[in-house]
Amino acid sequence: MADSSPRSPSPANELAHGALRGAVAAMAMTGMRAFTENAGLVGQAPPQAIVRQRIPGMRRSLGARPRRRVLEEVFHWTYGAAGGVAFAALPRQLRTHRWAGPAYGLAVWLSFEAGIAPLLGLKQAGDARPAERVALGVDHLLYGLILSEGRREED
């Protein structure tokens, strides 16, 4: 008789699933960011700030704006995939909690705001920009929600 009980995915499958969800979540953030930028809430989003302010040689070598935007998005999606892998590596009991994904998304954003942006010397690191910070916080809540929703166990 075949075993019909659900089995847990292998660790490699969990990490691959995390990478995929992280990339998809970062892509959803791209849509949210387009809205917040066009609404005037966000000036220069983190991926653009890093590429434009910290990698000027690459910016010059890429030339045309569309190629820079492609680099910024691929950079963001790759970072999102890496964040998805890190989320998938957390203990299952933690990941399946209802608020684990959104809390993780906020933690990623806060680590950028408090650590990465000042460390890289990005212009917006010291600026008081409450509307932008709220918009980016909501953006990262979306990221975390997408990361966690696919594997959350039903209550």
WOGIMO-V351590 format. One record per run of one state. SS is the DSSP state (h for helix, s for strand, l for the rest). FROM is the first residue (numbers start at 0). LEN is the number of residues. If there is no record, write none. Layout:
# WOGIMO-V351590
ss	from	len
SS	FROM	LEN
SS	FROM	LEN
This chain:
# WOGIMO-V351590
ss	from	len
l	0	10
h	10	28
l	38	7
h	45	9
l	54	1
h	55	7
l	62	2
h	64	24
l	88	3
h	91	4
l	95	4
h	99	21
l	120	2
h	122	3
l	125	4
h	129	20
l	149	6
